[in-house]
């Protein structure tokens, strides 16, 4: 399995934040893919039409992959319907847990087939096959970043965050206004304070 998978309208690769996966520990991996110009894929909630990517993993015993970190999607209006997804480059992050019995220095072959619905004026089901070989690292100690660590870090920083402050509902001149906390709004500095 090569490091890059391709289909008619997609190019994808499986990357990791580190070249090693610690014994009984985690490493962040990611699917870094690009749709051809004019084509798009879909978010976890595709909206009125579309299908989110589906991963089919082939993993060593004791290795598991957690939930996808989905970047914020773009709106994709078409034919009076609204869908949500991605054009261009997209990075989906995933936690990989290594509970295998392999010893430090041994290889963890990570393989996946990812099924997409790729759309432009028409929609086409496509699949890419990607792979990554990680070494088992020690249980404790520092982990050296990989050449793709910055890509994964940027993707994680861009993930939508849950609200940590309350929203607000105001009635002004007979109009209901709904608002959410903004990092620069001093009224939200203290959730017990005035709005």
C-alpha positions in Angstrom: 0.0 0.0 0.0 1.5 3.3 -1.1 1.3 6.5 1.0 -1.0 8.2 -1.4 -4.4 6.9 -2.6 -6.2 8.3 -5.7 -9.5 8.0 -7.3 -11.0 9.9 -10.3 -11.6 13.1 -8.3 -9.6 12.7 -5.1 -6.1 12.4 -3.9 -5.6 11.3 -0.2 -2.9 10.3 2.2 -2.9 9.0 5.7 -0.5 10.9 8.0 0.5 10.9 11.7 1.6 13.5 14.2 4.5 11.2 15.2 6.4 8.4 13.5 5.7 6.2 16.6 2.7 5.1 18.5 3.5 4.6 22.2 2.7 1.3 23.8 -0.6 1.7 25.5 -0.8 5.2 24.3 -2.3 7.4 21.5 -1.1 9.3 18.5 -3.2 11.5 16.3 -3.5 10.4 12.7 -5.3 12.2 9.9 -6.7 11.7 6.4 -5.3 14.6 4.3 -7.3 14.7 1.0 -7.9 17.1 -1.8 -10.9 17.0 -4.2 -10.3 18.0 -7.8 -11.2 21.6 -8.7 -15.0 22.1 -8.9 -15.7 18.9 -6.9 -16.6 18.6 -3.2 -17.2 16.0 -0.5 -19.5 16.1 2.6 -19.4 16.8 6.3 -20.6 14.5 9.0 -24.1 16.1 8.7 -24.3 16.5 4.9 -27.6 18.4 5.0 -30.3 17.9 2.4 -28.2 15.8 0.1 -24.8 13.9 0.2 -23.0 11.3 2.3 -20.2 11.7 4.7 -16.9 9.8 4.2 -16.9 6.3 5.7 -13.7 4.6 6.9 -13.1 0.8 6.7 -10.0 0.1 8.8 -7.6 -2.8 8.7 -5.6 -2.6 11.9 -3.3 -4.8 13.9 -4.8 -6.6 17.0 -5.1 -4.2 19.9 -5.1 -1.0 17.7 -8.2 1.1 17.4 -9.2 4.4 15.9 -11.6 6.9 17.5 -14.0 9.4 16.3 -13.3 11.8 13.4 -12.5 15.4 14.2 -14.6 17.2 11.5 -13.5 20.7 10.4 -16.2 23.3 10.0 -17.9 22.8 6.6 -18.8 25.2 3.8 -22.4 25.7 2.7 -23.1 24.0 -0.6 -26.4 25.3 -2.0 -27.8 23.6 -5.1 -31.2 23.3 -6.7 -32.9 24.9 -3.8 -31.3 22.5 -1.3 -28.6 23.2 1.3 -25.7 20.7 1.9 -22.5 21.0 3.9 -19.1 19.9 3.0 -15.6 20.6 1.7 -13.9 21.7 -1.5 -10.1 21.7 -2.0 -7.9 20.3 0.8 -9.5 18.8 3.9 -7.8 17.2 6.9 -9.9 14.8 9.1 -8.1 14.0 12.4 -8.5 10.8 14.3 -7.0 9.4 17.6 -5.2 6.1 17.2 -4.8 4.0 20.3 -2.1 1.4 20.4 -2.9 -1.4 22.9 -1.2 -4.0 20.7 1.3 -6.5 22.1 4.0 -5.5 19.6 7.3 -4.5 21.1 9.0 -1.1 20.7 10.5 -0.9 17.2 8.0 -3.2 15.6 5.8 -1.9 12.8 2.1 -1.1 13.1 0.6 -1.3 9.6 -2.4 1.0 9.5 -4.7 0.6 6.4 -8.0 2.1 5.4 -10.4 2.2 2.5 -12.4 5.4 2.6 -15.7 5.7 0.7 -16.8 9.2 -0.5 -19.6 10.7 -2.4 -17.8 13.3 -4.6 -20.0 15.9 -6.3 -19.9 18.7 -8.9 -22.8 18.9 -11.4 -23.2 15.1 -10.8 -22.3 12.9 -7.8 -20.0 9.9 -8.1 -19.2 7.3 -5.4 -15.5 6.9 -5.1 -13.0 5.1 -2.8 -9.4 5.6 -1.9 -7.1 3.2 -0.2 -4.4 4.7 2.1 -1.8 3.3 4.4 0.7 4.3 7.0 3.4 2.3 8.8 4.1 3.5 12.4 6.7 2.1 14.7 5.8 1.1 18.2 7.4 3.5 20.6 8.3 3.2 24.3 5.5 3.4 26.9 7.0 6.6 28.4 9.2 9.3 27.1 9.2 12.1 24.5 7.7 11.5 21.1 9.4 13.0 18.1 7.0 14.9 15.7 6.7 13.7 12.2 7.1 15.8 9.0 3.3 16.1 9.0 2.9 17.2 12.6 2.3 20.9 11.7 -0.5 19.9 9.3 -2.2 17.9 12.0 -1.7 20.6 14.6 -3.2 23.3 12.3 -6.2 21.0 11.6 -6.8 20.4 15.3 -6.6 24.1 16.1 -9.2 24.8 13.4 -11.7 22.3 14.8 -15.0 23.8 16.0 -15.1 24.1 19.8 -18.1 23.6 22.0 -19.6 26.7 23.5 -18.2 27.5 27.0 -20.4 30.5 27.7 -24.2 30.7 27.7 -26.2 32.0 24.8 -28.6 34.8 25.2 -32.2 35.6 24.1 -33.3 39.3 24.3 -36.6 40.9 23.4 -36.0 44.4 21.9 -38.8 46.5 20.4 -40.9 43.3 19.8 -38.1 41.5 18.1 -36.4 38.4 19.5 -32.6 38.5 19.3 -30.6 35.3 19.8 -26.8 35.6 20.4 -23.9 33.5 21.4 -20.7 34.3 23.2 -18.0 36.0 21.3 -14.4 36.0 22.6 -14.3 39.8 22.3 -17.6 40.6 23.8 -17.1 42.0 27.4 -20.7 41.1 28.3 -19.7 37.4 28.2 -16.6 37.7 30.3 -18.6 36.4 33.3 -21.6 34.2 32.7 -23.2 35.5 35.9 -22.8 39.2 34.7 -25.1 41.4 32.8 -25.7 40.8 29.1 
